[in-house]
Amino acid sequence: MSQPPSKYAENQFDAATAERLTLMSEILADTRPRLATAAAANALFNPPLALLDAAIAPWEAGETRIANAEAAQLAASLAFQDKLESLTRKPDADTNSPLETWDVTIRGQVAFQGPTYLLLLPHGRETLTAGTIDARLDAGRDFGVRLSQQTGKQVLIDLGVEVTAFYTAARALRNAQNSAKSLLDEARTDQEPLRLQAAAALYNMVGVGMSVWRTTPAMVDTLFDVGLLRGTLQEIPAAPANTTWTPATKTLSTTAMPTGATRLEFWRQAPGGAPEQLALGAVDALSVAVPSGITFDSGTVYQLWLQARNSRGTSGPGPKQNWTAP
């Protein structure tokens, strides 16, 4: 019978961070300065530090890609949901929803529950509101086609144009939502080999530490936060209480790190665009600068804000700053 691996044969950094990408981010952020301190005191830690740095750079790039994909998927989902809900949304108490208006228009042209009405809306308004999301989109598309075939009734043909335009736009938003989800899934999948690379670099660090400190093995625990590795439960931090934008250095800062947070994220949003994470701050740093290479469109008014994070997740947005790019 096969035996389970000993604690020395299993990479605990891999085991602890499987399907927990944010935890790996926090372990890397916490461990890197510890390892740098060890390397300054003992040159034997320089190779593990170089190996860890080689893992951190692509990891953080992938992490930013995931954050932006999550924001894009949320924006796409909200846009599609709003479009679908607008079909039955009344602008005010005295105004019909689009679906009600369509029904009233049809009733003004053909007998209610007559053969043409039942051809157009076999189940009344539920023809367009029942079933799965994609089934409802297909039903709306087919409804527009049936309206366009009502020769001799220009009002219904014109209504068909309106209905077709509505469902064409809705389908485009649905496709955008599905594409955004695929991009997010792809970003998360691409992060997995980077997680394994980082876990291997961390495991290598521990191996060097065990060799260097073979007579004082407890020193190995100074290289990383044991509580993080064991998955000590944390609460998702609150958002930063205040933010200050300094255009000259393109830096957002706050006066205090929210309780439980370890790092800050820099976010921006252009009018009509999806939120975009621009940068991830250093551990405990109260300011985050826009990386070189990131550009802003002249004359565009951007919203800028910070979010706090730890191994459990990321807070909501802190106070937003409006800034017109020069």
PyMOL commands that set and color helices and strands:
alter all, ss='L'
color gray80, all
select helices_A, chain A and resi 12-17+21-41+43-86+98-107+115-120+124-128+133-148+154-212+217-223+226-229
alter helices_A, ss='H'
color red, helices_A
select strands_A, chain A and resi 244-246+251-253+263-269+276-280+287-289+301-310+313-314+321-324
alter strands_A, ss='S'
color yellow, strands_A
deselect
rebuild
show_as cartoon
